[in-house]
């Protein structure tokens, strides 16, 4: 059993095309499926915030 409490992204497509996130005070964990998670990407809060900013900026300029 995973020690993480996974939450599904609110921007999921239908089926398994989803991102799941689990947070701790010092890390953000991402996976494509929570049970069982295969690959987990772990980043710090600052790196995750930078990723979100870059994605939002790209969304507005992708036109």
C-alpha positions as CSV (number, residue, x, y, z in Angstrom):
1,X,0.0,0.0,0.0
2,X,1.3,3.4,-0.9
3,X,2.0,5.8,2.0
4,X,0.7,8.7,-0.2
5,X,-2.9,10.1,-0.2
6,X,-3.4,10.5,-3.9
7,X,-5.8,13.0,-5.4
8,X,-6.9,13.0,-9.0
9,X,-6.3,16.1,-11.1
10,X,-9.4,18.1,-11.8
11,X,-8.3,18.4,-15.5
12,X,-8.4,14.6,-16.2
13,X,-9.5,13.2,-19.5
14,X,-11.8,10.2,-19.6
15,X,-10.3,6.8,-18.9
16,X,-6.7,6.5,-17.5
17,X,-5.3,9.7,-18.9
18,X,-4.9,11.3,-15.5
19,X,-2.4,12.8,-13.2
20,X,-2.5,12.1,-9.5
21,X,-0.9,14.3,-6.9
22,X,0.1,13.7,-3.3
23,X,1.7,16.5,-1.1
24,X,3.8,16.7,2.0
25,X,5.1,19.9,3.6
26,X,8.4,19.5,1.7
27,X,7.5,17.7,-1.5
28,X,5.0,17.2,-4.3
29,X,4.6,13.7,-5.7
30,X,3.1,13.0,-9.2
31,X,2.1,9.8,-10.8
32,X,-0.1,8.6,-13.7
33,X,-1.9,6.0,-11.6
34,X,-2.1,5.7,-7.8
35,X,-2.9,2.0,-7.2
36,X,-0.2,0.9,-7.4
37,X,1.9,3.8,-8.5
38,X,4.5,2.7,-10.9
39,X,6.7,5.8,-11.4
40,X,6.5,8.7,-9.0
41,X,8.0,12.1,-9.8
42,X,8.9,14.0,-6.6
43,X,9.7,17.7,-6.7
44,X,10.0,20.5,-4.2
45,X,7.3,23.1,-3.9
46,X,9.3,25.8,-5.7
47,X,10.0,23.6,-8.7
48,X,6.3,22.6,-8.9
49,X,5.2,26.2,-8.7
50,X,7.7,27.0,-11.6
51,X,6.2,24.2,-13.6
52,X,2.7,25.4,-13.1
53,X,3.7,29.0,-14.1
54,X,5.3,27.7,-17.3
55,X,2.3,25.6,-18.2
56,X,-0.1,28.5,-17.6
57,X,2.0,30.8,-19.6
58,X,2.2,28.3,-22.5
59,X,-1.6,27.8,-22.4
60,X,-2.2,31.5,-22.9
61,X,0.4,31.8,-25.7
62,X,-0.4,28.5,-27.6
63,X,-3.4,30.2,-29.2
